């Protein structure tokens, strides 16, 4: 996921504050969320109500933040290639977290 410096800071904050929900999506909803996951962005996540956000887990590939040589065209902020990604939350997710 490519993020600006401020988006990267927000994603770090969200990543560190995560907690497992009390309930998990059922099998049908989980399958639907899996379809959405590859294209999910930080903006999509932030636009969701809190109840919907709790259905998602922010994961990251360790040590995978690299600066890009171009700034964001809208803000002028530096851009970074990151290893962050979203996936539907499930009961065994903590067994797979790095």
Wavefront OBJ file of the C-alpha trace (Angstrom):
o trace
v 0.000 0.000 0.000
v 1.408 3.404 -0.956
v 0.883 6.053 1.727
v 1.930 9.643 2.341
v 3.975 10.447 5.445
v 0.842 11.572 7.363
v -1.145 8.526 6.221
v 1.728 6.291 7.313
v 1.641 7.886 10.780
v -2.145 7.326 10.952
v -1.788 3.709 9.835
v 0.889 3.095 12.496
v -1.451 4.562 15.106
v -4.384 2.397 13.969
v -2.181 -0.703 13.763
v -0.953 -0.254 17.342
v -4.459 0.387 18.737
v -6.148 -2.705 17.281
v -8.184 -5.044 19.442
v -10.066 -8.173 18.529
v -13.841 -7.703 18.368
v -16.249 -9.526 20.654
v -17.853 -11.218 17.640
v -16.559 -12.121 14.193
v -18.137 -11.934 10.737
v -20.096 -15.054 9.793
v -18.822 -17.232 6.945
v -20.822 -15.474 4.222
v -19.802 -11.979 5.339
v -16.185 -13.096 5.761
v -16.160 -14.376 2.169
v -17.523 -11.042 0.951
v -14.918 -9.096 2.949
v -12.163 -11.278 1.468
v -13.243 -10.101 -1.983
v -12.966 -6.454 -0.887
v -9.675 -6.825 0.991
v -7.192 -6.594 -1.926
v -8.477 -3.151 -2.943
v -9.132 -1.756 0.541
v -7.465 1.609 1.227
v -6.885 3.686 4.318
v -9.498 6.144 3.042
v -12.039 3.309 2.679
v -11.305 2.168 6.219
v -11.570 5.646 7.731
v -14.883 6.260 5.931
v -16.474 3.270 7.688
v -18.455 3.518 10.910
v -16.578 2.107 13.917
v -18.802 -1.006 13.942
v -17.705 -1.856 10.390
v -14.033 -1.089 11.062
v -13.966 -3.755 13.748
v -14.532 -6.362 11.019
v -11.109 -5.533 9.564
v -7.607 -6.273 10.774
v -4.639 -4.160 9.738
v -1.648 -6.350 9.090
v 1.859 -5.553 7.873
v 4.874 -7.222 6.390
v 7.750 -6.457 8.813
v 10.407 -3.920 7.789
v 8.709 -3.099 4.521
v 8.506 0.703 4.460
v 10.500 2.270 1.645
v 10.467 5.892 0.460
v 9.490 6.533 -3.148
v 11.228 9.135 -5.274
v 8.060 11.044 -6.119
v 5.802 13.192 -3.925
v 2.033 12.871 -3.693
v 0.555 14.928 -6.555
v -2.246 16.353 -4.391
v -0.411 17.186 -1.169
v 3.269 17.270 -2.115
v 4.024 14.943 0.826
v 6.649 12.232 0.436
v 5.243 8.833 -0.573
v 6.180 5.481 0.939
v 5.667 1.919 -0.238
v 4.488 0.024 2.825
v 3.676 -3.560 3.726
v 0.345 -2.635 5.322
v -2.780 -4.426 4.163
v -6.307 -5.062 5.392
v -7.873 -8.446 5.938
v -11.156 -9.578 7.462
v -10.835 -10.323 11.139
v -11.282 -13.962 12.160
v -10.835 -15.927 15.404
v -7.378 -17.289 14.489
v -5.924 -14.028 13.188
v -3.543 -13.526 16.099
v -1.924 -16.868 15.261
v -0.864 -15.356 11.934
v 0.163 -11.868 13.057
v 3.886 -11.176 12.695
l 1 2 3 4 5 6 7 8 9 10 11 12 13 14 15 16 17 18 19 20 21 22 23 24 25 26 27 28 29 30 31 32 33 34 35 36 37 38 39 40 41 42 43 44 45 46 47 48 49 50 51 52 53 54 55 56 57 58 59 60 61 62 63 64 65 66 67 68 69 70 71 72 73 74 75 76 77 78 79 80 81 82 83 84 85 86 87 88 89 90 91 92 93 94 95 96 97 98
